[in-house]
Amino acid sequence: MKSTSGFGKKQWDKEVPGHYWWQCQAQMLVTGIDSVVIACKIDAADFRAHVVPCDPVAGKNIVKAVEDFWREV
């Protein structure tokens, strides 16, 4: 569950904002689940929920980015 003010409402109207989409992909990668539902409370009276399916290509990109990061540490 996320929350935002009315200023962020437009970001949630049709899809999950990009940074939350990537968070969902990472969580699905480590848990092995196929999809998640992410919800957002907008101010006190509005609500959006979206199903985010697992994207295997995104998962591979996340793994590569993590491996690259740890090689540099």
Secondary structure as GFF3:
##gff-version 3
##sequence-region A 1 73
A	DSSP	beta_strand	2	4	.	.	.	ID=ss1
A	DSSP	three_ten_helix	6	8	.	.	.	ID=ss2
A	DSSP	alpha_helix	9	12	.	.	.	ID=ss3
A	DSSP	alpha_helix	18	31	.	.	.	ID=ss4
A	DSSP	beta_strand	35	42	.	.	.	ID=ss5
A	DSSP	beta_strand	46	53	.	.	.	ID=ss6
A	DSSP	alpha_helix	56	72	.	.	.	ID=ss7
###
